[in-house]
Amino acid sequence: MKKESGRRNREKVEFQGRKKAAEKRKMTRGTFKRQMTMLLAACLAIFLEIESACMLPCFPMSCVYAKEEVPELSLYARSALLLDASNNRVLYEENGYQVMAMASTTKIMTCILAIESGRLEETVEVSKNAQRMPKVHLGMRAGETYKLKDLLYSLMLESHNDTAVAIAEHLGGSVEGFADMMNAKAVELGCMDTCFITPNGLDAKQDGKIHSTTARDLAVIAAYAIKNPAFLEVIGTRSYAFSELSGKRNFQVNNKNRFLDMMEGAIGIKTGFTCEAGYCFVGALQKDGKTFVSVVLGAGWPPNKNWKWHDTKILMKFGLENFDVKNIYQKTTYRRMEVLNGVKEQIEVGAEQRDISLLLSSYDKVEMKQTFPENLEAPVKAGTVIGYETYYVNGQKFEEIPIMTKESTEAFTWQYCLDKILHLFFTNHSQKLW
C-alpha cells in the first residue's frame, strides 16, 4: 500500500509540473502572438494611411510680353527673314519657309566646308570643267594650281564660279560628290528644305529637284558659319592678293559686299543673282550684344539691284530697335511630393535654376508649362527626372528644364516589415522600430 501511495504521489507531482510547464509555454506563445499581431497591425495601418497625392500643378502657364501685334515691314523681297544668330530663333519672316533658288549665297556652304576640311594648305589643280564656268569667274585655266586657302577669297569676295567648282572637285572628288557633302551638312544643321546641286549656286535641276533652299535654312547655315573665326576673317577682308603657284599669274580680289559700309556692326555675308533667283543677300550684323542674320531672296530683278540693300537695312533696324536681351527663367518652389508605398511618405522635388536669356520684343509671347505626375511609386532614387518645366516663345518650344527628385526612399514592402521585425527581436530595440 505504501508503494502504491508513493507512486500516486509522484505521478501527481509530475502532472502538476507538466501542467505548469504547459501553462508557461501557452503564456509565452500568447505574448509572442500578441506582439506579432501588434507589429503586423502597425504595418497594415501604415499601408492604409498612404493615400494618393493631391499635388498636380500640370500645365500652369504664365505669359509675359505679347503686348502688340507684329508689324508688317515694307519689303521688296519675295522671301525675307531675320534670325537671332545666337539660338536660330526666327524674329521676323515673310514667306521665310518658301522653297526658292538662292544663287551665289550657296557659296557660304562651300566656304565653311572648305574651312572645316582642315586642308587649306593643299594644292588645288584646275580641271577643264572648272575652267568652263561662266562669269562671274576668276579666269582660271585647266592645269593651273592654287592654294586652297587663296581660293576662298576669290570665292567669297568676288563670287567666282570657276573657283567654287575647283574647290568642290578637290574636296569632294567631283561636283556631285561635294554636293552630297553640302546636303549632309545641311541636314546636320537641321535644314531639311535645302537641296544643293552646285557649289556656286548656278541654277540647276537634278532628279526632279532644283538647286534651292528657304530663307530660314539659309539663315541657319549663315549663323553657323559666322561662329567660325576663319570664315569671319575671309568675309571681312577688303582686298586680297595671291598667285597661281607657278608664279606666272598674280591676282587681286576685292570685297564687293556694300553692306559692310551701310550699317555700324555689319559683318557680311554674301550676295547672289541668277535669272531664277533674282537678287539675293545674306547679311549679318553684331551690335549691343545682339547678333542678327538676315536673308532676302528674290529681292527684285534688273534693274532693281539695290532693293536687296533696302530690305536688309529694314530687317536689321527692326531687330536693333525692337529686340533686347531678357531672361525668361521663372523660379518655382515645389511642395513635397507624395510617394505611394514608400518608407518616406513625401520627398522633396525641384528644378535647377538657369539663365534662359534671349532676344525678345513686345511682340513676343512667352509661356512656361510644368508637367509632372500626381505622385510617385516607391522605390525612388534621388536625381530621377519626373517631369519638365517647358518654355515656349510664340507657341514654339524653346527650352526644357527637368524636374527631379532630391531625395531617395525605399519601398514599404512586407520584406521591409519582416526585416524590421527581425531587427526588433534580435537587437532588443523594440522601443524604436522606425
HUZI-V443792 format. One record per backbone hydrogen bond with DSSP energy under -1.0 kcal/mol. CO is the residue of the C=O (numbers start at 1). NH is the residue of the N-H. Records with the same first field share a line. If there is no record, write none. Layout:
CO=NH ; NH
This chain:
1=5
2=6
3=7
4=8
5=9
6=10
7=11
8=12
9=13
10=14
11=15
12=16
13=17
14=18
15=19
16=20
17=21
18=22
19=23
20=24
21=25
22=26
23=27
24=28
25=29
26=30
27=31
28=32
29=33
30=34
31=35
32=36
33=37
34=38
35=39
36=40
37=41
38=42
39=43
40=44
41=45
42=46
43=47
44=48
45=49
56=58
64=366
73=75
79=297
80=94
81=295
82=91 ; 92
83=293
84=87 ; 88
89=84
92=82
94=80
95=98
96=216
100=213
102=105
103=106
104=107
105=108
106=109 ; 110
107=111
108=112
109=113
110=114
111=115
112=116
113=117
115=118
119=122
120=149
122=148
124=146
126=143
127=131
128=132
130=133
136=161
141=144
144=126
145=245
146=124
147=151
150=154
151=155
152=156
153=157
154=160
157=256
160=164
161=165
162=166
163=167
164=168
165=169
166=170
167=171
168=172
169=173
174=178
175=179
176=180
177=181
178=182
179=183
180=184
181=185
182=186
183=187
184=188
185=189
186=191
187=190
190=192
195=212
204=211
206=209
209=206
212=195
213=100
214=218
215=219
216=220
217=221
218=222
219=223
220=224
221=225
222=226
224=227
225=228
228=232
229=233
230=234
231=235
232=236
234=237
238=255
240=253
242=251
244=247
249=244
251=242
253=240
256=258
257=260
258=261
259=262
263=266
265=286
268=284
270=282
272=280
274=278
279=299
280=272
281=296
282=270
283=294
284=267
285=292
287=290
290=287
291=85
292=285
293=83
294=283
295=81
296=281
297=78 ; 79
298=300
300=279
301=304
303=305
304=307
306=310
307=311
308=312
309=313
310=314
311=315
312=316
313=317
314=318
315=319
316=320
317=321
318=322
319=323
324=360
326=358
337=347
338=376
340=378
341=412
345=339
347=337
348=406
350=404
356=328
358=326
360=324
361=364
362=67 ; 68
364=66
365=394
366=64
367=392
369=390
370=59
371=388
376=340
380=409
381=384
384=405
387=403
388=371
389=401
390=369
391=398 ; 399
392=367
393=396
396=393
399=391
401=389
403=386 ; 387
404=350
405=383
409=380
410=343
411=413
413=417
414=418
415=419
416=420
417=421
418=422
419=423
420=424
421=425
422=426
423=427
424=428
429=432
